């Protein structure tokens, strides 16, 4: 079984740029954003409701357009950058099951978990 380092930087990855613009809704920590970036897409912004999670997203991905708010309120905004009206992909990834408050609860729900990444 191969061991992979969990300490790597997106800047070290060689990828073909595809010039495809993506905007991430329910961005959380940026799992789908990382996938899009690894595929060579340009993730230009995000919407995330949780301030702490949004701060982590901003630190990890430095989005051009960042909105820390409920998506329902984002949809009511009257003034948005023109670039957000010419997207190729509007991503609305489902939340990570580990962090989601929705759906059925597992037996280990509400118990402390340790992730190998720390």
N, C-alpha and C positions, 0 to 999 in steps of 0.2 A: 504494500500500500504506500503510495507516494505521499510525502508530507509537503505542504505548500505554506509558504510564509504568508502571514496575515498582515504583514507590514510592507505595503507597496504603495506606489504613487501613480496616479493616472498619467502623469507626465512621462513616466517610464514606458508606457505602452505605445507601441507603434501601431497606428491604425489609419485607414484610408478615410479622409473626410468626404462625406456624402452631401454636405450642404442641405441637409433636411432639418427644418426647424421643428422643435418639439416644445410643448408647454405641459408641465406636470401638475395635475390636480391631485389632492390627497397625497402630497409628495413624501410625507413622513421623513425618514432619514435619507432617502434618495436611492433606494434599491433599483427602482425602474430607471431612474436617471442614470445610474452607473451603467446599466445595461445598454441604454441608448448611446451613452458616450463611448462605451467599448465598441459599439457597432459603427461609430464614426458620425453619429448624429449630433446636432447642435441643440442642446437643451437650453433655451433662452430664458426660462422662468418657471415659477411654481406658485402654488397656493397650498398653505398648510395652516391648520387652525391652532395647533399647539405651539405656544411661544418657545418653549425649550427645545422641542423637536425642530422647529423652524430655524432656530439659531444654529443647531447642529448641521442642518441642511445647507444653510448659507456658508458656514465654515468649510464644509466639504466640497461644495459645488460652485460657489460664487455666482449665483444666477444674476443675469442682467435685470430681470424683473422679478421681484419677490413680494408676495402678498401674504402676510400673516393674518388670516381671517377665515371665517366660515365661508365656504364656497357659495352658499346661498346669498351672502352679502356681496361677495366678489361679482356674482352675476348681475347685481343691481348697480354696479359702478357705471357712471355715465362717461367718465373720462379715462380711457385706456390708451396706451401707446399704439400707434398705427401698426407696428410690427406684429402685435398680437392678433391682428385680423388677417394675417397671411401665413398662418401656420400650416405645416404639412401633417402634423400629428398633434392631437389634443389627447394627452394621456390621462386616464382616470383609473389607475391601477387599484386593485382591491387592497385593503390594508393587510399588513403582515399579520398572520394569525396569532403570533406571539404577543403582539401589542393591541390587537383589536378588542374593543369592548362589545362588539356585536356577535350574534350567533350563540350557539350552544357552548357551554363552559366545559372544559375538560376536567378530569379528576384532580389534576394538579393546579387548577385555577386558584389564584390568590396565594400561591406558595412561591417563595423565593426561588428563582432559577438562576443558574450560572451558565453563561455563554462562554465558549472556548476563546472567543476574541477578547473577553474581559468585560 
